[in-house]
Amino acid sequence: MCGCGGGWREAARVDKALPPIFPDYVGVTVPANIAPLNFEVKGATHIQADLKASNEEVRAVGERYVDIDIDDWRTLLAEAVKSGGKVSVTVSVWTEQEPDGVEYSPFDILVSEDEVDPWVAYRQIPPGYELWCRMGIYERDLTSFDERAIITNRQNNDGCLNCHSFAQYDADKGMVFHSRGSGGGTVVYQNGKLDKIILETMGPEKSGTYPMWHPSGKFVVFSSNMTRQSFYAHSQDKIEVYDQRSDLIIYDTKARQVMTDERFTDSLNWETFPAFSPDGRWLYFCTAKAVKMPSQFNDLHYSVVRVPFDETTGQLGTPIDTVYSAARQGGSASFPRISPDGRHMLFTWTQCGTFPIHHKEADLKLVDIKNGGFAVLDDIGDINSADVDSYHSWSSSGKWVMLSSKRIDGRYTRLFLCHWDGHRFSKPMLLPQRDPEHNVQRMYSYNIPEFIKAPVLFDADEVAELFKLD
């Protein structure tokens, strides 16, 4: 951060084009409590950004990227919220080809008064198909650049870690994740206590795969999936992950028992990706007619349905409502997520199958569920891209959505944040990092982003005690 001038001459040439910055933050909408949006210009030997919000002005400089002082940034955002909702940014760049500098046309960063939950939890894993033992579940402070490992393979005998979920955006109210391999099991954290359960030894003797907490914190619904993968010889999608069976099971955290409903454990249909409504009265999930796999993979199409849920008994009721019909509306649905106001369902759409992260055509779709008409909304803004757009979650306010997408390079899923104003999604912004190159040099994919209101309180070494081998 420098004062005006910063020891550099003003740029000698004005270019009417917008600056070629990475990440592309031109015209994005940001929450009033987000970390600084540092950016770079490829090939720059010096870069300068003049940021202005009403009467507040800041100049940030750098040799390769702009590193904005976090206190100055917060002052700018606060002023923007009070004075019109935007920060104007003018970028000047010096390169070997332009040693006297180029000043580009200014652009705006729109600032929403809607704050975002300050933390997000996600898994990081190599995008390949064999290095599954190098992974971890992390939490990131969205108001800064702080990141901490909740648990990595160092604590669970190099086993797989997956499918974390939180109750009401609060890890202390309820957190769950799976550990596969030696000493593994399903870890449940609630009210300051860690517990490891072996679902396969309870009730119907089914494993848990994709979890979802009931808002009360008393129940966790899992899909129990028999998952396999195949590799393509000729396809833009290199790998296909699919199920050969999947059912629903309900875990009662107080009674420590597993319950089932025979309607959703037979072999005629496959159920997966459970999700509760915010009031806890409805359980949503994906379901498909069973087909012969993998030979009939192209015939595998999942719909989204919902059934009533009794939070006193954990029982599922009737009727079964179809929220999205694959037979009538086409494609296949995954990851239904209900907005906190109960008005909309956001889900991932693909042509077929159940694992969209490997489907280039994967997009997010929005269903209006308020009046029971379950209409798919056509114009929802700029949330989708030409590449994979997959796992997503709503913030606790319902004003923000975090999604994983391969739109940068088609290989790695990275996290993007976009604003929801009740009608349209804003242009997604890449999760800010102190050094923008961190987004491309970190050779891991981000997945399962889940907002949380506060950091997880247990220590990774405490979890390691659960996985000690005799």
Secondary structure, DSSP 8 states (H G I E B T S, - for coil): ---SSTTS---SEEE-S----BS--TT-EEETT-----EE-TTEEEEEEEEEETTEEEEEEESSEE---HHHHHHHHHHHHHHTSEEEEEEEEEESS-TT-EEE--EEEEEES----SEEEEEEE-SSSS-TTS-EEEEEETTSS-EEEEEEGGGTTT--EEEEEEETTEEEEEEEEEE-STT-EEEEEETTEEEEE-GGGSTTT----EEEE-TTSSEEEEEEEEEEEEE-SSSSS-EEEEEEEEEEEEEETTTTEEE--GGGSSSSEEEEEEEE-TTSSEEEEEEEE---TTTTGGG---EEEEEEB-TTT--B-S--EEEE-HHHH-SEEEEEEE-TTSSEEEEEEESSSS-GGG-TT-EEEEEE-TTS--EEES--BS---SS-EEEEEE-TTSSEEEEEE-TTTSSS-EEEEEEB-SS-B---EE---SSTTHHHHS--EEEEEEEESS---S-HHHHHGGG---
